[in-house]
Amino acid sequence: MLVTAAALITLVTLVPLLYLGERAIDRGWGFVADELFQVRTASLIGRSLGLVAVVTAACGVLGTALAVLVTRTSLPGRRYTTVLLALPLAVPSYVAAYIWISEFPGLAGFWGAAIVLTIVSYPYVFLPAVAALARLDPAQEEVARSLGRSGVAVLFGVTLRRARAAIAAGCLLVGLYVLSDFGAVATMRYESFTWVIYGAYRAGFNPSRAAILALLLMVFAVALIVAEAMARGRASAYRLGAGVARPAPLIRLDRAGRVAGFALVGAVLAAGLVFPLAVLARWVVRSAQASLDLGELTAALAASLGYALAAALVTTALAVPVALLAARHRGPTVGLIERTTFLTHALPGIVVAVAGVYLGARLLRPLYQTSPLLVLAYVVLFLPLAVGSIRAAVESSPARLEEVAVSLGRSSTRAFFAVTAPMAASGLAAGAALVFLATMKELPATLLLHPTGTETLATGLWRYTTVSDYGNAAPYAAALVLFAAVPTAILGRWSGRAGEIRGH
């Protein structure tokens, strides 16, 4: 039953690929070969993969370092620091990019895009790393220290090695996000796959070329997924011994260590939170004299929250069978099912949106330009966010507890909800929050698939910025960041408390 449910959910995520396959060969295989072997295509590959490599490496190092700082050191105020460090995730990449380039025009290009994407994406690594480190049993670390290993050796040889599944999952999400991002690279005027795909759709609506490039993008997504599986390994992160859980011993920081820790946290928060909010506040003040329609803003906010909540609930529910299957079972079929769900996360939103338009107009006409079809697009785009978080949480809970419950007469389903679900609650909450945030910020699919007469904060922001009306656009951007920050703060709090074990 679990395999059947997960396979059916996976088939839903493959709908855009079916559309792309049909469109790619629409003009013949000769056209496909011409597009693939162009010098410009090779250049796009190098530019896009270079950006992915730099941003993923930077987010991996930064997110892991910050997670270690707030979970394994004596840095003062670690609980509140965890919440603050999660907040840059609430800033959409296109908003952050425009803020930075408007203040520093010289940032345009590769390094501008890399800086912005790193600033807004490192929480994808930081949050699961915090949750994983908080759940780890410190017994192995204590044994390593008793055998004479230094704190640094224990950190890299024991602690981070056991948390590598969560770190690898976060790095995978960062890599796929960078592959699919359009807002930051377009604003920074850095030509990558997504920019060219978008241009192919707009320049005479050339779906064949866009589909070929999007499918090529899938090849690199597969490579990232395979690399993540290899980096994840099979190390267990749950407790093996008896007794109550104990907090891990903290690395005591001296004065220089505390100064260095606060300097790192301060620099990250200044770039990812303080500076964008300060610029947005200035824009909002300047827009006070603009003829802002508060009714429109309120309606857009309500629509954004409604769609985000619906997408979070539906996506999290659909992610549970896939995540549970991936965490508890191994084999080629299970691996294929799980990794297939990650493919469409590398697709630009406009590709999924056009596939949704095609599906709605051809096969699901009654659902075309309705809320269910839009929510379906969100599920296709953001299912991996929930799968990754839930899988990591389930992997950290011992499977033998479920086996004991089943041996006592409970069904597998009841055993999951009675034993595993409470222990994996932080992963479920994290997955739902990530989907909620991504939905709030999503633009291309919402633009093409939203019901007629309905506007969200993202589409309202786009409507004003396309005509350079930044006075009226500022309140939409500020509202988007403000209301996305609430679930982000909750997400950071949940991650920080992931190690608490509740028993009966």
Secondary structure as GFF3:
##gff-version 3
##sequence-region A 1 504
A	DSSP	alpha_helix	2	13	.	.	.	ID=ss1
A	DSSP	alpha_helix	15	24	.	.	.	ID=ss2
A	DSSP	alpha_helix	29	36	.	.	.	ID=ss3
A	DSSP	alpha_helix	39	72	.	.	.	ID=ss4
A	DSSP	alpha_helix	78	86	.	.	.	ID=ss5
A	DSSP	three_ten_helix	87	90	.	.	.	ID=ss6
A	DSSP	alpha_helix	93	103	.	.	.	ID=ss7
A	DSSP	three_ten_helix	105	107	.	.	.	ID=ss8
A	DSSP	alpha_helix	110	121	.	.	.	ID=ss9
A	DSSP	alpha_helix	123	135	.	.	.	ID=ss10
A	DSSP	alpha_helix	139	146	.	.	.	ID=ss11
A	DSSP	alpha_helix	151	154	.	.	.	ID=ss12
A	DSSP	pi_helix	155	159	.	.	.	ID=ss13
A	DSSP	alpha_helix	160	162	.	.	.	ID=ss14
A	DSSP	alpha_helix	164	180	.	.	.	ID=ss15
A	DSSP	alpha_helix	183	187	.	.	.	ID=ss16
A	DSSP	alpha_helix	193	202	.	.	.	ID=ss17
A	DSSP	alpha_helix	207	232	.	.	.	ID=ss18
A	DSSP	alpha_helix	255	269	.	.	.	ID=ss19
A	DSSP	pi_helix	270	274	.	.	.	ID=ss20
A	DSSP	alpha_helix	275	286	.	.	.	ID=ss21
A	DSSP	three_ten_helix	287	289	.	.	.	ID=ss22
A	DSSP	alpha_helix	294	328	.	.	.	ID=ss23
A	DSSP	alpha_helix	332	340	.	.	.	ID=ss24
A	DSSP	three_ten_helix	343	346	.	.	.	ID=ss25
A	DSSP	alpha_helix	349	362	.	.	.	ID=ss26
A	DSSP	three_ten_helix	365	367	.	.	.	ID=ss27
A	DSSP	alpha_helix	371	395	.	.	.	ID=ss28
A	DSSP	alpha_helix	399	407	.	.	.	ID=ss29
A	DSSP	alpha_helix	412	415	.	.	.	ID=ss30
A	DSSP	pi_helix	416	420	.	.	.	ID=ss31
A	DSSP	alpha_helix	421	423	.	.	.	ID=ss32
A	DSSP	alpha_helix	425	441	.	.	.	ID=ss33
A	DSSP	alpha_helix	444	449	.	.	.	ID=ss34
A	DSSP	alpha_helix	457	465	.	.	.	ID=ss35
A	DSSP	alpha_helix	470	496	.	.	.	ID=ss36
###
